[in-house]
Every structure is written in C-alpha cells, then in structure tokens.
Amino acid sequence: MHQQHSALIILNGKGAGNEEVREAIDGLRTAGHTLHVRVTWEHGDAKRYVAEAVELGVETVVAGGGDGTINEVSDALSQHSESSRPVLAVLPLGTANDFATACLIPENPQSALQLALQGRAVPIDFARVNGKRVFINMATGGFGTKITTETPEKLKSVLGGASYFLHGILRMDTLKADFCQISGPNFNWEGKALIVAIGNGRQAGGGQPLCPEARINDGKLELRVLTSDELLPALLESLFKGESNKNVIEASLPWLEISAPHDMTLNLDGEPLSAKQFRIEIEPDAINLRLPPNCPLIG
Ligand SMILES: Nc1ncnc2c1ncn2[C@@H]1O[C@H](COP(=O)(O)OP(=O)(O)OP(=O)(O)O)[C@@H](O)[C@H]1O
C-alpha cells in the first residue's frame, strides 16, 4: 500500500519563488502526503520553524536552500533532544550546494522532495564547536579579516585566480599564515597555518574536495592544514585536489582542539566564528538524514 508521509519544509526566502518547487509540492500533496511549508526572511527564522516541526511531530524537516540553510536547520535540530529530532532532508536551492552535491542528493526539486519523504534515513554525525554550534559539512579557517565587501578586491589583487577559492571557502579578504597549536587523541601539531579545513563532509567553496576521505557517519573529523607563508599555486592545487603534499598536514580524529595567540576565524558552513580557542567534537549518529543509496559520504 502507498504510504503517506509528513514533513515541514523550511524554504530559504531566496528560493521561495521557484515554480518547480511549487509544482513538486502540489504533486506530493495530491498524492496524499502532508507538507507544511515555511519561508525564511532572515537568520533565526529556521530555528522557530524547527521548533514548530518538533511540536507538530512531523517525520521529516526539509532544509530548502544552500549550505547555510542546512547549517541553520541542523544547528536548530541539535538543540532538541535526540529522541525528538525529526529526520533531516535536503532540497538543494543554494548557489554552491556543496553538501548536497557531495551526497549526490538530486538537484531536481521533484526528485529531491521524493527522496526527502521516502528516502532511507541514515544516522550521521554532528560536529559540535565549543560545546555550542554544530556543523554537518565543513569548518574552514585561517587568520585574516572577514570580508567587508561583496567583491574581495584586495584578495583578488594579491592572489589573482586563487582568490575565488579562498573567498568562497574562507569568506575572508585578507589571509596570512599564523601560529597555532592543534591537538587531538595521539595527535599534536604546532606551526604556522595558512588554511585549516575540518571535514565531516568533503567539499566546500563550490566543489573543492578539501577533505576527500571524510565520511559523515564514521565518528571522525578529517583535518587538513595547509602550512606555508607562501601561497604557491601548486600548494593550493594539492589542497583543492585532495593530494598529499609535505606542506599539508593530515589527520583523522574524533575531536580536536585548536588554540592560537591571535583570533582565528572559522567558517562553519557559511557561519563565521572568531576565537582564540576551538574544541570541535564529533557527536556520532546524532541525526538521521535521508540519503540516496549511492551516497559516497557513507562509510
Ligand atoms: N529571504 C531571505 N533572503 C535572503 N537571505 C536569507 C533569506 N532567508 C534567510 N536568509 C539567509 O540566507 C543564508 C543562507 O543562505 P544559503 O547558504 O542557504 O544560500 P547560498 O549562499 O545561496 O548557498 P550555498 O552556500 O550553497 O552557496 C542564511 O544566512 C540566512 O540567514
């Protein structure tokens, strides 16, 4: 017998006018599924809608947007007890959609919503930062200043073509290598870091596989640190292509701590966080996510 499902879809306002989404939702409602739709206008809206979804007792919360929306929805879900958390699903409507792309979640709204309602729910890990916020894809960081303008002209003039990647990944307009210490179980490193990538997922910055071995359900974070004062194109290429290089430090850890004498900025799936100390810890199997059967991020 055809099974009916319930979901609350949190649509980022930027994608609210999408006709394909409207048609797909109409079709699924006609087929008997219960779909509540809520549209965000600004940061913070997703949190209220997640609370409403928990109250309604829907099976699934669908994050309709880009990586920033998935991050906001995941973080809001992490604030509810594990037993009351609905299953998470993704309707990719962002610009880059790095998490959805790496998971092979379909781009087409009709297929993405079918998966969101009927797909296999797989337990995946949360990465929690300083005991508070969580991310499910990637934290990327470095030392510099956060972007102040839409076009990072300063970065472009210094780095040329590489600026696009750095801006997309780090959301910074200046970048310099600086001293930091990173530790975890049986792991200690200190030195000058230019870029730090901590992956639960694999890619960021519009298709850059910074943490190519990461799995979202392995209880581990994949750490990759680019250590150099010089932004040599070859080094960047190694980092972006996931190749080994003597200037790239790699480790796979259930938790890690970073401390630095100067403020460091981490971009948590689009959300910047500046501090001198970070502790990032995996919470294994913290949330169920609807994934296609061929998802390569599942170990
Ligand atoms: N109606 C709205 N208009 C503009 N921005 C919004 C709206 N509602 C929420 N936001 C903000 O949008 C941001 C999330 O955007 P999101 O990352 O989903 O899109 P994107 O940047 O296009 O995607 P990607 O990161 O995949 O490129 C959040 O910071 C959120 O506060």
The ligand as a MOL file (V3000), in Angstrom:
LIG
                    3D

  0  0  0     0  0            999 V3000
M  V30 BEGIN CTAB
M  V30 COUNTS 31 33 0 0 0
M  V30 BEGIN ATOM
M  V30 1 N 14.5630 35.6050 2.4410 0
M  V30 2 C 15.8920 35.6280 2.5230 0
M  V30 3 N 16.6130 36.3950 1.6900 0
M  V30 4 C 17.9400 36.4570 1.7630 0
M  V30 5 N 18.6850 35.7480 2.6680 0
M  V30 6 C 18.0240 34.9410 3.5140 0
M  V30 7 C 16.6050 34.8190 3.4830 0
M  V30 8 N 16.2310 33.9330 4.4370 0
M  V30 9 C 17.3610 33.5180 5.0550 0
M  V30 10 N 18.4330 34.1220 4.5120 0
M  V30 11 C 19.8510 33.9310 4.8570 0
M  V30 12 O 20.4430 33.1220 3.8370 0
M  V30 13 C 21.6130 32.4600 4.3600 0
M  V30 14 C 21.7170 31.0620 3.8790 0
M  V30 15 O 21.8380 31.0520 2.5020 0
M  V30 16 P 22.2770 29.6830 1.8060 0
M  V30 17 O 23.6330 29.3260 2.2710 0
M  V30 18 O 21.2250 28.6770 2.0350 0
M  V30 19 O 22.3040 30.0750 0.3080 0
M  V30 20 P 23.5550 30.2040 -0.6620 0
M  V30 21 O 24.5770 31.0810 -0.0430 0
M  V30 22 O 22.9960 30.5540 -1.9910 0
M  V30 23 O 24.0320 28.6870 -0.7080 0
M  V30 24 P 25.4640 27.9860 -0.8640 0
M  V30 25 O 26.1590 28.1710 0.4640 0
M  V30 26 O 25.1500 26.5470 -1.1370 0
M  V30 27 O 26.1490 28.6680 -1.9870 0
M  V30 28 C 21.4480 32.4750 5.8690 0
M  V30 29 O 22.4740 33.2790 6.4070 0
M  V30 30 C 20.0850 33.1090 6.1130 0
M  V30 31 O 20.0870 33.9230 7.2470 0
M  V30 END ATOM
M  V30 BEGIN BOND
M  V30 1 1 1 2
M  V30 2 1 2 3
M  V30 3 2 2 7
M  V30 4 2 3 4
M  V30 5 1 4 5
M  V30 6 2 5 6
M  V30 7 1 6 7
M  V30 8 1 6 10
M  V30 9 1 7 8
M  V30 10 2 8 9
M  V30 11 1 9 10
M  V30 12 1 10 11
M  V30 13 1 11 12
M  V30 14 1 11 30
M  V30 15 1 12 13
M  V30 16 1 13 14
M  V30 17 1 13 28
M  V30 18 1 14 15
M  V30 19 1 15 16
M  V30 20 2 16 17
M  V30 21 1 16 18
M  V30 22 1 16 19
M  V30 23 1 19 20
M  V30 24 2 20 21
M  V30 25 1 20 22
M  V30 26 1 20 23
M  V30 27 1 23 24
M  V30 28 2 24 25
M  V30 29 1 24 26
M  V30 30 1 24 27
M  V30 31 1 28 29
M  V30 32 1 28 30
M  V30 33 1 30 31
M  V30 END BOND
M  V30 END CTAB
M  END
